[in-house]
Amino acid sequence: MCPRPVNGCPKKPIILLLLFVFFGFYIYACAGGHHKPFTANPAPQRDISAYDKRLQLAVLSSRQLSMEKIGQVDYPGFQAPLWRITFKPDQPAAYKVFINAAIHGNEPSGAECAVRFVEWLAKSPQQYMDTAFDIIPIVNPWGWVHNIRFNRDGTDINRDFATFKSQEARIVKKTMQNAAYHLMLDLHEDPSADGFYLYRYALGDKAAGEKIVARVAQMGYPVEQNVNMVILKTDNGIIDAPMPGIWYMRLTGQLAIANYYRLNNSKCVFTIESPLRLLWEDRLIMQQTAVDMFVDYYTK
C-alpha cells in the first residue's frame, strides 16, 4: 500500500498565503493555457487507425485484456474514440494501477510507451499475477494525430480538470468517478528540458522517484536539474508538488490531470517527463524504465 502522504502544510497563515500567491504565478508561468481554436484540421502527422489496430491486436491475443470505448472525441472533420484498456489477472487483484498518456498531442513517446506496455501485458501476463491495470493510451487524439499540444478548440486539456470545458476532460472525469488506484502514472515529454525528470504529488515517500532517477542516470541519460516554475523546481530530477498548491490550482481553474487524480483517485500519483529533444528510442527507454520501476515498487 502507498505510504500515508506528508503534505507539509505551513502552520503560519502568512506563509500559507504567500505560498498560494506564488502558486498563482506558477500556474501562469507553466507552459499551457489556451490557443485560439483551429478553424481547420492541419495535415495529419500520425495514423490513429494504425495505433488503434495495434491495441486491438494485443487485446484479441489475450483473454486477460479488454478494450472499452469510454467516449468519442468529435470535431468537424475528425472523430476518434477514447479507449480504456483493462488488464485483469487470473486471481483477484491486490493492486490497481492506472496509466495515461498523450494529453499533449506533441508529446508522442508516452503514447508509444503505453501501447508497448499493452502489447507486453498480452505476451507476458504472468508478470503481474495480482495487479490490475487501466490504461488510457491517448487522452488527446486530435492533438496526437496532428502533433499539436492542444485540442481542436485550442484548449490545453492538461489545464482543464477544474472547469472541464473540453470534451476530453469530461470523458476522463466520467470514467474516473468513484475509481481508486494504488498508483497512477501520467506520461509526458518536455520540449525545453535537457534531461529526464518526475513530478511527485504530495507524497512523503521519496524512495521510488529517487531510485528511478538514479537508474536513468546509471543508464547514461541526462537528469534534468533546471526546470524552474517560480517556487517549484527540480531537485536532482524530481519536482515535489505540495497539496496546498494543488488545492490552489483547482481554485484558479487550472488543474492538471495528475493533480485531479491526486485529489480524487490515489495517494500515489506521478508525472513522468522525458526530454523531447533526445532521440525517440532513448525517450522510450526512459519512459518504459520509469513505468516498470514504479509498478514494481508499488505492487511487489
C-alpha positions, -999 to 999 in steps of 0.1 A, spaced: 0 0 0 11 36 -6 26 53 25 5 80 40 15 113 23 32 140 42 16 172 30 37 196 49 12 225 51 27 257 65 14 264 101 16 302 99 -12 318 78 10 344 63 34 317 49 4 298 35 -9 330 19 24 336 3 26 300 -10 -8 304 -26 2 337 -43 34 321 -56 14 292 -69 -8 316 -88 23 329 -106 35 293 -111 3 283 -129 6 311 -154 43 306 -158 38 270 -168 35 261 -205 -1 256 -214 -33 276 -211 -51 282 -244 -46 286 -281 -70 301 -305 -93 275 -319 -81 257 -350 -105 266 -378 -94 236 -399 -77 203 -394 -40 205 -403 -23 178 -423 -22 146 -402 12 136 -388 2 102 -373 -23 75 -382 -46 68 -353 -63 39 -370 -29 21 -372 -24 28 -335 -58 15 -326 -52 -16 -346 -21 -24 -325 -42 -21 -294 -69 -43 -308 -45 -70 -319 -29 -71 -284 -64 -73 -268 -75 -101 -291 -44 -121 -283 -51 -121 -246 -81 -133 -226 -70 -110 -197 -71 -78 -218 -102 -59 -228 -108 -27 -247 -136 -3 -239 -147 29 -257 -152 54 -229 -161 83 -251 -160 98 -286 -139 129 -295 -159 147 -322 -148 177 -341 -157 189 -376 -139 165 -400 -124 145 -372 -138 117 -350 -119 93 -327 -128 71 -298 -111 74 -264 -101 39 -254 -95 23 -220 -75 -9 -220 -81 -31 -189 -59 -60 -178 -73 -84 -152 -51 -111 -137 -65 -146 -132 -66 -142 -94 -83 -114 -75 -61 -83 -79 -44 -70 -48 -33 -38 -66 -48 -15 -92 -26 7 -115 -37 34 -139 -16 49 -168 -25 76 -192 -5 93 -220 -7 119 -248 -28 145 -231 -5 168 -250 -5 157 -286 30 168 -294 45 145 -267 44 112 -285 67 88 -266 42 84 -238 15 70 -262 41 46 -277 52 35 -243 15 29 -234 8 7 -264 40 -12 -260 30 -19 -223 -3 -32 -235 14 -54 -261 38 -67 -234 9 -75 -210 -6 -96 -238 26 -116 -242 36 -118 -205 5 -117 -183 23 -138 -157 45 -109 -148 16 -93 -128 -4 -121 -112 -20 -99 -86 -22 -65 -104 -50 -50 -125 -43 -22 -150 -64 5 -166 -47 24 -194 -60 54 -215 -32 55 -241 -42 87 -259 -62 113 -240 -59 139 -268 -64 120 -301 -69 151 -323 -37 167 -309 -18 134 -312 -28 129 -349 -18 165 -358 13 167 -334 -3 197 -316 -3 203 -278 -39 215 -277 -72 200 -288 -90 214 -318 -108 240 -297 -74 254 -286 -77 241 -250 -47 227 -232 -66 197 -218 -40 194 -190 -52 227 -175 -89 218 -177 -95 195 -148 -112 221 -127 -136 236 -153 -140 206 -177 -147 227 -207 -131 202 -231 -149 171 -241 -118 150 -235 -116 161 -198 -153 154 -193 -148 119 -207 -119 112 -183 -138 127 -153 -168 105 -160 -146 74 -163 -127 82 -131 -158 88 -109 -155 66 -78 -124 49 -91 -94 43 -67 -59 31 -76 -28 22 -57 -7 40 -83 -14 65 -112 11 75 -139 8 104 -163 32 102 -192 46 134 -207 75 149 -226 91 183 -222 103 202 -253 126 226 -233 142 201 -208 177 187 -212 171 156 -192 146 132 -176 125 142 -145 94 134 -124 66 152 -106 57 137 -72 24 149 -58 21 155 -20 38 123 -12 61 117 17 77 85 3 106 96 -18 123 63 -24 106 53 -57 113 85 -75 149 86 -63 155 50 -74 141 57 -109 161 89 -114 193 71 -102 186 42 -127 181 66 -156 214 83 -147 232 49 -144 219 41 -179 238 72 -192 209 95 -197 208 131 -185 188 141 -155 171 175 -155 183 200 -129 170 233 -143 132 232 -145 121 262 -125 84 272 -120 86 301 -96 86 281 -63 87 246 -78 120 233 -93 137 201 -100 158 187 -72 180 161 -89 153 152 -114 123 154 -90 97 181 -86 77 179 -53 42 194 -57 27 201 -22 -10 197 -15 -17 234 -9 -5 242 -44 -28 215 -59 -58 230 -40 -49 264 -53 -47 253 -89 -82 239 -85 -93 272 -71 -79 291 -100 -94 267 -126 -61 255 -139 -60 219 -125 -38 194 -143 -49 158 -148 -24 144 -123 -35 170 -98 -71 158 -103 -60 122 -97 -42 131 -65 -73 149 -52 -98 122 -62 -84 88 -71 -50 80 -55 -24 90 -29 4 78 -52 5 99 -84 35 107 -106 41 125 -139 70 112 -160 88 137 -182 112 127 -209 132 154 -228 116 158 -263 149 169 -278 166 135 -273 163 106 -298 130 87 -300 143 53 -287 161 69 -258 130 87 -247 111 54 -249 137 37 -228 133 64 -201 96 62 -201 95 24 -200 121 22 -173 101 46 -151 68 28 -157 82 -6 -150 101 6 -118 71 25 -104 48 -5 -110 73 -29 -94 78 -6 -64 41 -2 -56 29 -37 -63 56 -60 -51 
